[in-house]
Amino acid sequence: SALTAISPIDGRYARQTEKLRPIFSELGLIHRRVRVEIQWLLALADETSIPEVTMPDKSIRKRLEALANDFDEQAATRVKTIESTTNHDVKAVEYYIKECFADEPDLEELLEYVHFACTSEDINNLSHALMLRSGVDVVLPFMDEIIDVIAGYIGIGSTWTFLNQNLEQVGGRLVNTYETSLEANIEAECSGR
């Protein structure tokens, strides 16, 4: 119910913020953690100065990418089940990725490099940055629509000059926020850098 929601965003405004739920929910966070862990593993495998981490073949790369791209609520539920044992959210993601390929002994060596040389904070920093970027991408089209509506009202020759003045102020602030969001460089750091 709206009365027991954590905030008005998932309470009385739940309908208006529905498109943000897959991004900013626990599911969204776990999904991005899986994506970051897999991209990190792929980056290690691509690094020629680390000969210990090699990708057996291109089909494995595609399967790893698919694990991140096709992540769904059932997969997140499995991560949460693992987390109930590990009592560690990021470690659960690491175990989940390894579990998905557990029946392939030729990948055992590669999978030992999941989460290699990074911290849980690294994974979380990058995951939160991806969430913010995705959220901005969802919100900007709505802001654009509102700006167009306000511009339309301001353009109408009206005797309601007080309303026009207020709309210009609100519209101006909204345009500034929109432009700032477009230009935003959402950063994250790894290993304290």
C-alpha positions as CSV (number, residue, x, y, z in Angstrom):
1,S,0.0,0.0,0.0
2,A,1.1,3.6,-0.4
3,L,1.0,3.9,3.4
4,T,3.7,1.2,3.9
5,A,5.9,2.2,0.9
6,I,9.5,3.2,1.7
7,S,8.9,6.6,0.0
8,P,6.3,8.5,-2.0
9,I,8.2,7.4,-5.1
10,D,7.1,3.8,-4.7
11,G,3.9,4.8,-2.9
12,R,1.6,7.4,-4.2
13,Y,3.8,8.1,-7.3
14,A,4.4,4.5,-8.1
15,R,2.3,4.7,-11.3
16,Q,4.3,7.7,-12.6
17,T,7.7,6.2,-11.7
18,E,6.9,2.7,-13.0
19,K,9.5,2.9,-15.8
20,L,12.2,3.6,-13.3
21,R,11.4,0.5,-11.2
22,P,13.5,-1.9,-13.4
23,I,16.4,0.6,-13.1
24,F,16.5,1.6,-9.4
25,S,15.0,-1.5,-7.8
26,E,17.0,-4.3,-6.2
27,L,16.5,-6.1,-9.5
28,G,18.1,-3.2,-11.4
29,L,21.1,-3.1,-9.0
30,I,21.7,-6.8,-9.2
31,H,21.4,-6.7,-13.0
32,R,24.0,-4.0,-13.2
33,R,26.3,-5.8,-10.8
34,V,26.2,-8.9,-13.1
35,R,26.9,-6.7,-16.1
36,V,29.8,-5.0,-14.5
37,E,31.3,-8.3,-13.3
38,I,31.0,-9.8,-16.7
39,Q,32.4,-6.7,-18.5
40,W,35.3,-6.7,-16.0
41,L,36.0,-10.4,-16.8
42,L,35.8,-9.7,-20.6
43,A,38.2,-6.7,-20.2
44,L,40.7,-8.9,-18.3
45,A,40.5,-11.5,-21.1
46,D,41.0,-8.9,-23.7
47,E,44.1,-7.5,-22.0
48,T,47.1,-9.1,-23.7
49,S,49.4,-8.3,-20.8
50,I,47.5,-10.8,-18.6
51,P,48.1,-14.1,-20.4
52,E,46.5,-16.1,-17.5
53,V,43.1,-14.8,-18.4
54,T,42.1,-16.1,-21.8
55,M,38.7,-16.5,-23.5
56,P,38.5,-20.1,-24.8
57,D,36.4,-19.0,-27.8
58,K,34.0,-16.3,-29.1
59,S,31.0,-18.4,-28.2
60,I,31.9,-18.2,-24.5
61,R,32.1,-14.4,-24.8
62,K,28.7,-14.3,-26.4
63,R,27.2,-16.5,-23.6
64,L,28.7,-14.3,-20.9
65,E,27.3,-11.2,-22.6
66,A,23.9,-13.0,-22.9
67,L,24.0,-13.7,-19.2
68,A,24.1,-10.0,-18.5
69,N,21.8,-8.9,-21.3
70,D,19.1,-11.5,-20.6
71,F,19.1,-11.0,-16.8
72,D,15.6,-11.2,-15.4
73,E,13.7,-11.5,-12.1
74,Q,14.2,-15.3,-11.9
75,A,18.0,-14.7,-12.2
76,A,17.9,-12.0,-9.5
77,T,15.9,-14.4,-7.3
78,R,18.7,-16.9,-7.6
79,V,21.3,-14.3,-6.7
80,K,19.2,-13.3,-3.6
81,T,19.1,-17.0,-2.6
82,I,22.9,-17.2,-2.9
83,E,23.1,-14.0,-0.9
84,S,21.1,-15.5,1.9
85,T,23.9,-18.0,2.3
86,T,26.9,-15.7,1.7
87,N,25.4,-12.7,3.5
88,H,27.2,-10.6,0.9
89,D,25.5,-9.0,-2.1
90,V,28.4,-8.7,-4.5
91,K,29.9,-12.1,-3.6
92,A,26.5,-13.6,-4.4
93,V,26.7,-12.1,-7.9
94,E,30.2,-13.6,-8.3
95,Y,28.9,-17.1,-7.2
96,Y,25.9,-16.7,-9.5
97,I,28.1,-16.1,-12.6
98,K,30.3,-19.1,-11.7
99,E,27.2,-21.3,-11.0
100,C,25.8,-20.5,-14.5
101,F,28.9,-22.1,-16.1
102,A,29.6,-24.7,-13.4
103,D,28.9,-27.6,-15.8
104,E,31.7,-26.6,-18.1
105,P,35.1,-27.7,-16.7
106,D,37.0,-26.1,-19.5
107,L,35.8,-22.7,-18.1
108,E,36.9,-23.3,-14.5
109,E,40.2,-21.4,-14.9
110,L,38.6,-18.4,-16.6
111,L,35.8,-18.2,-14.0
112,E,38.3,-17.9,-11.2
113,Y,39.0,-14.4,-12.6
114,V,35.4,-13.2,-12.0
115,H,35.8,-10.3,-9.5
116,F,39.6,-10.6,-9.8
117,A,41.6,-7.5,-8.7
118,C,38.5,-5.4,-7.8
119,T,36.5,-4.7,-4.7
120,S,32.8,-4.9,-4.0
121,E,33.0,-1.1,-3.8
122,D,34.3,-1.0,-7.4
123,I,31.4,-3.1,-8.6
124,N,28.9,-1.0,-6.7
125,N,30.3,2.3,-7.9
126,L,30.1,1.2,-11.5
127,S,26.7,-0.3,-11.0
128,H,25.3,2.8,-9.4
129,A,26.7,4.9,-12.3
130,L,25.0,2.7,-14.8
131,M,21.8,3.0,-12.9
132,L,22.0,6.8,-12.9
133,R,22.8,6.9,-16.6
134,S,19.8,4.6,-17.4
135,G,17.6,6.7,-15.2
136,V,18.5,9.9,-16.9
137,D,17.8,8.2,-20.3
138,V,14.3,7.4,-19.1
139,V,13.5,10.8,-17.5
140,L,14.8,13.0,-20.3
141,P,12.0,12.2,-22.8
142,F,9.4,13.1,-20.1
143,M,11.2,16.4,-19.4
144,D,11.2,17.1,-23.1
145,E,7.5,16.7,-23.3
146,I,6.9,18.9,-20.3
147,I,9.1,21.6,-21.8
148,D,7.1,21.5,-25.0
149,V,3.8,21.8,-23.2
150,I,5.1,24.8,-21.2
151,A,6.5,26.4,-24.3
152,G,3.1,26.0,-25.9
153,Y,1.3,27.7,-23.1
154,I,3.7,30.5,-22.9
155,G,3.3,31.1,-26.7
156,I,-0.5,31.5,-26.3
157,G,-1.6,35.1,-26.3
158,S,-3.2,35.1,-22.9
159,T,-4.4,37.7,-20.4
160,W,-3.0,35.5,-17.6
161,T,0.3,37.2,-17.5
162,F,1.0,35.9,-14.0
163,L,0.6,32.4,-15.2
164,N,2.9,33.0,-18.2
165,Q,5.5,34.5,-15.9
166,N,5.5,31.5,-13.6
167,L,5.5,29.1,-16.5
168,E,8.5,30.9,-17.9
169,Q,10.4,30.6,-14.6
170,V,9.5,26.9,-14.2
171,G,10.2,26.2,-17.9
172,G,13.6,28.0,-17.6
173,R,14.6,25.9,-14.6
174,L,13.4,22.7,-16.3
175,V,15.4,23.6,-19.5
176,N,18.5,24.2,-17.4
177,T,18.1,20.9,-15.6
178,Y,17.4,19.1,-18.9
179,E,20.6,20.5,-20.6
180,T,22.7,19.8,-17.5
181,S,21.4,16.2,-17.5
182,L,22.2,15.8,-21.2
183,E,25.8,17.0,-20.6
184,A,26.2,15.0,-17.3
185,N,29.3,12.8,-17.2
186,I,28.4,10.2,-14.6
187,E,31.6,8.9,-13.3
188,A,32.6,6.0,-11.1
189,E,35.9,4.9,-9.7
190,C,37.7,1.6,-9.3
191,S,40.3,0.7,-6.7
192,G,40.3,4.3,-5.3
193,R,41.2,5.9,-8.6
